[in-house]
Amino acid sequence: MSKMSRRSSRKFTAAFKAQVALEAVKENQTMAELAMRFDLSTLQIGIWKKQLAENASGVFEGAATTTTSTWGGASILDLLHECKTMNQDTSGR
């Protein structure tokens, strides 16, 4: 019988999760590169990135929310995408 190695559950600080999520939002590296850099799965990084986007408005409200946050009717993810698109448009002048 072969033993399957299984990584024990690791605990991550909120600061570490935020650092990883912010790096993912920047999109300077692919998810695969970030996964290798931080020794995480791409799925985990995607979850933290989504949580950051959903709770980002809490920074300005004084408390993070647990549901999808909206600003002016648009989700935070939509706003992040719009900002990325605007940055690409202005950098290609």
C-alpha positions in Angstrom: 0.0 0.0 0.0 1.3 3.4 -0.8 0.6 6.3 1.5 -0.9 9.4 0.0 0.8 12.4 1.4 -1.6 15.0 2.5 -0.7 18.5 3.6 -2.0 19.3 7.0 -4.4 22.2 7.3 -2.5 25.5 7.4 -3.6 28.7 9.1 -3.1 32.0 7.4 -3.2 35.5 9.0 -5.6 38.1 7.6 -2.6 40.2 6.6 -1.1 37.3 4.5 -4.5 36.7 2.8 -4.8 40.4 2.1 -1.3 40.5 0.6 -2.0 37.6 -1.7 -5.3 38.9 -2.7 -3.9 42.4 -3.5 -1.2 40.8 -5.6 -3.9 38.9 -7.5 -5.9 42.1 -8.1 -2.8 43.8 -9.5 -2.6 41.1 -12.1 1.2 41.6 -12.6 1.6 37.9 -12.3 -0.6 35.0 -13.4 -2.5 33.0 -10.8 -0.1 30.1 -11.4 2.9 32.3 -10.7 1.3 33.6 -7.5 0.4 30.1 -6.5 4.1 29.0 -6.9 5.3 32.2 -5.2 3.1 31.8 -2.1 2.9 28.0 -2.1 -0.9 28.0 -2.5 -3.4 26.7 -4.9 -4.8 29.0 -7.6 -8.3 28.1 -6.2 -7.4 29.5 -2.8 -6.0 32.7 -4.3 -9.1 33.1 -6.4 -11.3 32.7 -3.2 -9.3 35.4 -1.3 -9.3 37.7 -4.4 -13.1 37.4 -4.5 -13.5 38.0 -0.8 -11.3 41.1 -1.0 -13.4 42.5 -3.9 -16.7 41.7 -2.1 -15.6 43.3 1.2 -13.5 46.2 -0.1 -16.2 48.8 0.5 -16.1 47.9 4.2 -12.8 49.8 4.4 -14.8 53.0 3.7 -17.9 52.0 5.8 -15.9 51.0 8.9 -16.7 47.3 8.7 -16.4 44.6 6.0 -19.6 43.1 4.7 -20.3 39.4 4.1 -22.3 39.8 0.9 -21.4 41.2 -2.5 -20.9 44.9 -2.0 -22.1 47.4 -4.5 -21.2 50.9 -5.2 -23.6 52.9 -7.3 -25.3 49.7 -8.4 -22.0 48.1 -9.7 -20.3 45.3 -7.9 -16.7 45.8 -6.7 -15.6 43.2 -9.2 -17.2 45.2 -12.0 -15.4 48.3 -10.8 -12.1 46.6 -10.6 -12.5 45.3 -14.1 -13.4 48.8 -15.3 -10.3 50.3 -13.7 -8.1 47.6 -15.3 -9.7 48.3 -18.7 -9.2 52.1 -18.3 -5.5 51.5 -17.3 -4.9 49.4 -20.4 -6.6 52.0 -22.6 -4.4 54.9 -21.3 -1.2 52.9 -21.3 -1.5 52.1 -25.0 -1.5 55.7 -26.2 
